[in-house]
Amino acid sequence: MRVLVVYASERGGTAESAGWIGVALREAGLDTDVRPAGEVAALDGYDAAVVGGALYAGRWHREARHFVRRHADALAHRPVWLFSSGPLDHTAEQRQIAPTPGVGKIARRLNAHGHATFGGRLSPDAHGFLASKIAKRSSGDFRDHDQVAEWAAGIARELRGATKTG
Ligand SMILES: Cc1cc2nc3c(=O)[nH]c(=O)nc-3n(C[C@H](O)[C@H](O)[C@H](O)COP(=O)(O)O)c2cc1C
């Protein structure tokens, strides 16, 4: 079984989280590629997909939105999981955070098997007008590697279970 992990990231935090998911899926025995959303031309050869995007101003990163629009048909025919990376505090470790309305709509449209919101990361010297303002009050790395890896392990269990039962 081959899995594609796709991500849309502005400052690298979500890209790294996608990499953790890739490692966890491989450790669980799944053949996994991790690619930026803008570079994926087709899902041919993949049996399942995980799509993740950074949250900016309450929305999924533009490239994640474009990716799911461009590949809506292919995604509708495969098991799909979604994740968002955002909160610059510890809330994502403490409780499940619902997807933003736009991501929720995408999850329903794709009949996604699951969605997770993971903590985000913002460097104290982030560039950009808004980013530097936000960084003044809430910079830091709120990503939880183990939480991300455990979520991915759950995906692997579901996929492998599906293979066994046919
Ligand atoms: C301008 C700006 C807007 C943001 N808006 C949100 C938001 O609406 N919701 C949220 O949870 N996080 C928000 N964040 C936090 C980012 O999602 C977080 O830094 C994320 O980890 C960035 O991922 P990246 O490094 O892959 O770009 C925002 C950050 C910036 C700089």
The ligand as a Tripos MOL2 file, in Angstrom:
@<TRIPOS>MOLECULE
LIG
   31    33     1     0     0
SMALL
NO_CHARGES

@<TRIPOS>ATOM
      1 C1         -0.0840   35.9590    9.7270 C.3       1 LIG1
      2 C2         -0.3940   34.7030   10.4800 C.ar      1 LIG1
      3 C3         -1.7150   34.2720   10.6140 C.ar      1 LIG1
      4 C4         -2.0140   33.1080   11.3330 C.ar      1 LIG1
      5 N1         -3.3170   32.7180   11.4550 N.ar      1 LIG1
      6 C5         -3.6090   31.6020   12.1730 C.ar      1 LIG1
      7 C6         -4.9600   31.1720   12.3370 C.ar      1 LIG1
      8 O1         -5.8920   31.7600   11.8200 O.2       1 LIG1
      9 N2         -5.1990   30.0640   13.0780 N.ar      1 LIG1
     10 C7         -4.1880   29.3530   13.6720 C.ar      1 LIG1
     11 O2         -4.4570   28.3720   14.3570 O.2       1 LIG1
     12 N3         -2.8860   29.7200   13.4980 N.ar      1 LIG1
     13 C8         -2.5810   30.8120   12.7720 C.ar      1 LIG1
     14 N4         -1.2740   31.2010   12.6030 N.ar      1 LIG1
     15 C9         -0.2080   30.3540   13.1160 C.3       1 LIG1
     16 C10         0.3650   29.4750   11.9930 C.3       1 LIG1
     17 O3         -0.6170   28.6150   11.5040 O.3       1 LIG1
     18 C11         1.5470   28.6510   12.5260 C.3       1 LIG1
     19 O4          2.6190   29.5280   12.7000 O.3       1 LIG1
     20 C12         1.9050   27.5260   11.5930 C.3       1 LIG1
     21 O5          2.6920   26.5850   12.2820 O.3       1 LIG1
     22 C13         2.6240   28.0010   10.3540 C.3       1 LIG1
     23 O6          2.9690   26.8890    9.5740 O.3       1 LIG1
     24 P1          4.1570   26.9480    8.5200 P.3       1 LIG1
     25 O7          5.4380   27.1100    9.3080 O.co2     1 LIG1
     26 O8          4.0940   25.6130    7.8580 O.co2     1 LIG1
     27 O9          3.8960   28.0610    7.5860 O.co2     1 LIG1
     28 C14        -0.9550   32.3540   11.9090 C.ar      1 LIG1
     29 C15         0.3680   32.7850   11.7470 C.ar      1 LIG1
     30 C16         0.6550   33.9270   11.0490 C.ar      1 LIG1
     31 C17         2.0830   34.3500   10.9220 C.3       1 LIG1
@<TRIPOS>BOND
     1     1     2 1
     2     2     3 ar
     3     2    30 ar
     4     3     4 ar
     5     4     5 ar
     6     4    28 ar
     7     5     6 ar
     8     6     7 ar
     9     6    13 1
    10     7     8 2
    11     7     9 ar
    12     9    10 ar
    13    10    11 2
    14    10    12 ar
    15    12    13 ar
    16    13    14 ar
    17    14    15 1
    18    14    28 ar
    19    15    16 1
    20    16    17 1
    21    16    18 1
    22    18    19 1
    23    18    20 1
    24    20    21 1
    25    20    22 1
    26    22    23 1
    27    23    24 1
    28    24    25 2
    29    24    26 1
    30    24    27 1
    31    28    29 ar
    32    29    30 ar
    33    30    31 1
@<TRIPOS>SUBSTRUCTURE
     1 LIG1         1 GROUP 0 **** ****
